[in-house]
Amino acid sequence: MKLHNKITNKIKISAVMPVFYLGLIVMITMSSCKKILEVSPEYIRTTNQVYASDASADSVLVGLYATLSNSISYSSDIPLSTGLSADELVPNPNGFSTGYISMYNNELDPSNAQTNGFWGDSYNVVYIANSIMEGAAASQGMTAQKKKQCTGEAQFLRAFAYFYLVNFFGDVPLVTSTAYKTSSVLPRTATALVYQQILKDLLSAESNLGDDYPTAGRFRANKWVVKAMLARVYLYLGDWADAAAKSGEVINHNAVYALGKMAADPAVMNIFHADSKEAIWQFWNSYGSALGGYTLGDYAYFLVSQQPPTNLISAFEAGDLRSINYVGYSATANAYYINKYKLDGSFTANYQEYTMVFRLAEQYLIRAEARAQQGDIGGAQADINVIRGRAGLGNTKAADAPSLLSAIGQERRVELCFEWGDRWLNLKRLGQLDAVMKANKPTTWKATDALYPIPRIEIQNNNELTQNPGYQ
């Protein structure tokens, strides 16, 4: 059985979204499956009705979050496929799709289901976000405050989608409107310009959104979610001062955010709980939906690499509590497996844990790196020691910038393993991917594998699109 067949998403949006508006989202989603950047204008005639009130507009926004968290790419494939692409995971050839085997071997072609899904699901989010921004701007029935909120959340989600698009594919079409006739024939936009748009969206969203989460739980964006994303983007751009400042703002907001607990008994760990104070942004899960592909028992599908000398298991220091809290071992399968999310087996109505998208530990690691890059050795040591201390380890021995940056990379590897492609993306960001992959996959790795292929169907439908090197 393939992973796709195991995933049964049951986000209950119908309780808060009238059927009419749910249908609108479905229309957009279905059209994106046929041609990502071309959506029939039929549904646009309903825009005035959709944005006639705060409540109806909010329903469409809720639908966008559901579209994001229900998509195969954002519910499971990004963490798992990037883990396979990098050096975190190995596939079990028994019961494993050829698409994932190709991810592991870094032998992709432009029809690979996983990379095509990344493209399609991401542009689906982009298009719906564009629709929300345009609808809110034109609305005569929404309050000014609701317009700001809807616009801010849509800006954040568009930036989030583009962050993954540009990191997976490099230069990509920059679509900022619902004008499908022009969007469907756009050429690729330079990565630097895409990042400019990401920053523009995030800074505007930071201004538009308030301090509080719009609803119960931490499922929708507020100002602090945006700040966390900004900290990450600034880090990727090498803007150390702003990366340190934004991550520091989130860390210092300690009335809301605090690191979760970890102990020798994995049952004590509450980092990924629904009510975790470490959570900055989560995806809501109902019983029956996949927890980002990390459910107990998934060792049958995704095994943590055990091959020395560069495997993840040996990367944990002696006494590191993360080695038993984040990774499990099955004697039956004689295999290690992802164990960050743990089901209690009681089959309750709702999972105790939610899929974590942003969490506080990443902000400490962002600030530590940004401080080290600026020569703030003491500050960087303090941040890394917070993460190490929670894991039961002593203070870092790194005492200068180069050794601290190496230590931070090690902490990032073991703290954020299996989370949202962090390992894959950061190896690329730091210029280390080629060396690491040559050591781990010497017979299959090529430098051009650092970028995924543009979907063949997109190039066939758009003569302005060009393919990434290595996939022509």
C-alpha positions, 0 to 999 in steps of 0.5 A: 500500500502506498502512503497516499492510500494511507492518508485520509484527511478529515479536516472538518471545514464544513461546520464553519464553511457554507457549502457554496464557499466550499464549492468555490475552493473545490472549483479552484483546486480542481482546475489547478490539477489540470493546468496550474496557472490557468483557472477558468474565470467562471467562478469569479462571477461569484466573488461579490457574494463571497466577499459580501460579509466578514463571515463569508470572507473568513470562510474562504480563508479557512478553506485556504488553510484546509486546502494547504493542510489537506494537500498531500505535499504539505501534509506529508510529502515535503518532510518525507520527500526531502528527507529521502532526497537528503541523508535523513531517510531511506525507503523500504523497497517493500510497499514503497512507490517508485516515485519515492524510490526516485527521490531517494536515489536523486534520479527524478524525471519531470513527471515525478508525482512528488515534485509535480505535487509540490508545484501544483499544490503550492501554486494552488495556494498562491492562486487562492491567496491572490483571489482572497487579496483581490476579493477583500480589496474590492469588497463593499461589505467587509469591515476595514479590520477584516479586510486587513486580516484576510489580506495579511493571512493570504499574504503570509500563505502566499509567501509560505508557498513561494518559499518552498517553490523557490527552494525546490525549483529555483527560478519560478513564475511569480504569480501575483494576480488571478489573471489566468491568461497572463499567469498561464504563460509567465516565464520563470522569475529570478530567485532574488526577485521571488525573495523580494516578493516574499519579503514584501508579502511578509512585511505587509502581513506583519503590519496587517495582522494582530498579536492574537491568533484569529481562532482557538488553537495556533492554526492561523497566522498572526503577527508572531507567525509572520515574524517567525517566517521573516526570521527564517527568510532573513537567515536564508538571505544572509541578513544576520541582523534582521534574522537575529532581531525577528527571531529575538522578538518571537523568543522574547514573547515568552508570555505565549511561547516557551520550549516544551518538555523532554525526558528520558521517558518519551511519553513525557515529551509535549513539544508537539502536543495540541496545546504546546507552548512551543508551537508557533504555527500548527496544522490541525488534525482530526482522527484519521488524518495523517500527522505529517506522515509521522504516525507510529508504525510508519517505519514500514515506509520511511526508515531512518538511515543506519548507514555509517559514517554519516547516518542520522542515528550516529549524529546524536551525542551520547545522552541526547534525549532526542535520540529516543524522543525523535527516533524510535526503534522496532525490534520486529522490523529491525529498523529505526523510524520517525517518532516525533509524533506519538499516538496513544492508541486510544482511538480518541476523537482527536489526536493529542498532537498536531502537525508542527510547522513553526516552533520555538526551537527553530527560532533559537537556532536562527538567532544562534547562527545570526549572532555567530555570523555577527561575532556575538559569540556569547549570545550564540553560545547562550542560544545553542545551550538552551536547545542542548540543555533541553535535550539533556546535554551540557554546554557547547564547547564551541568558542569561536565563530567557525566552530559555533556555526558547525555546532549550530549545524549539528544541533539543527540536524538533530533538533529539526530532523524530518521537519519541513525539509530543514536538512535538505534546504539548509545544506543547500543554503550553506553550500554543503549539499554537494559534498554531503550527498557525494559522500552518502550517495556517490553512485547516483548524486549529481550537482544538478539534483539540488533543484527538482525538475519543473513538471513536464506538463507545465512546460508543455502548457507554457512555452515560456517555461524552461527546464532545470539543468539535468532534466532536459 
